[in-house]
């Protein structure tokens, strides 16, 4: 009985070693196989995201939180109008979109859509008419500022208030002229950061020469008592 048991164990060991040899041979064969080249579409996507000597125009993404008010929604649409055609408006509401608490979902959507500037609209009892604007770098949030909207007047409101007047809306691809009035824009760190963000929003495509005719849309912003008027 002892000899039979030993013979059975030796057969099992031989089978195990044979299976292991087959697995190692299979692995070596797989390693030796050449890698499959990506499709033409994948190659274009990789090339578009690769580093460049002259970077592409920054794209902006506009998001809605779980709940948004009509006021902050109008402001979001106005910012989107300034970014056209280098902007992406997401129509669906996003659950738990709170950048200061958890920016993972925001970073995912920004990276997926290749956007380095973002604006998130939210509305709650503690933070009414809330707008968060910021920038990303390498798929992570670089900086952002939280704004509370107290009032807004859109082009549609002006057209309704003055139906006889000719109100020229922003032309596609045009750039507004922005003037920052007040000492706080040079002295306060918070205002400097906000100024940089606002300029990124309206900057658009970089041009060597200014377009002709000049821009018909001046935007004058001035801080006062912790508030900014635009």
Buried (B, 14 or more C-beta within 10 A) or exposed (E): EEEEEEEEEEEEEEEEEEEEEEEEEEEEEEEEEEEEEEEEEEEEEEEEEEEEEEEEEBBBBBBBBEEBBEBBBBBBBBBBBBBBEBBBBEEEEBEEBBBEEEBEBBBEBBBEEBBBBBBBBBBEEEEBBBBBBBBBEEEEBEEBBBBEBEEBEEBEEEEEEEEEEEEEEBEEEBBBEBEBEBEBBEEBEEBBBBBEBBEBBBBBEEEEEEEEEEBEBEBEBBBEEEEBEE
